Amino acid sequence: MANITISEEKFNKVLADVEVLIEDVSALLDQDEIAKQRMAELKKNPSIGKSERELDDYLKKRGVKIE
């Protein structure tokens, strides 16, 4: 096998990119846990679960013009 020379700067960049990819894959595989955390957040503070439409309707009732 032939030797190749890679600068430390380029190696560190590739290493950082690989670490990001590994974190992304890990997050994708852990979607159930993320969903459980979000549900717990919503139970603690239901107002953060309102849809944009619900919030717009609420503001309209209070006289705020929504575009």
SULVEN-V550880 format. One record per backbone hydrogen bond with DSSP energy under -0.5 kcal/mol. CO is the residue of the C=O (numbers start at 0). NH is the residue of the N-H. E is the energy in kcal/mol with one decimal. If there is no record, write none. Layout:
<<CO NH E> <CO NH E>>
This chain:
<<3 5 -0.5> <6 10 -2.4> <7 11 -2.7> <8 12 -1.8> <9 13 -2.4> <10 14 -2.7> <11 15 -2.4> <12 16 -2.3> <13 17 -2.5> <14 18 -2.2> <15 19 -2.0> <16 20 -2.3> <17 21 -2.5> <18 22 -2.1> <19 23 -2.4> <20 24 -2.6> <21 25 -2.4> <22 26 -2.3> <23 27 -2.2> <24 28 -2.2> <25 29 -0.8> <26 29 -0.5> <27 30 -0.9> <29 33 -1.8> <30 34 -2.7> <31 35 -2.3> <32 36 -2.3> <33 37 -2.3> <34 38 -2.4> <35 39 -2.1> <36 40 -2.2> <37 41 -2.4> <38 42 -2.1> <39 43 -1.8> <40 44 -2.2> <44 47 -1.8> <45 48 -1.8> <46 49 -1.1> <50 54 -2.2> <51 55 -2.6> <52 56 -2.8> <53 57 -2.2> <54 58 -2.5> <55 59 -2.6> <56 60 -2.1> <57 61 -1.0> <58 63 -2.6> <59 62 -1.8>>
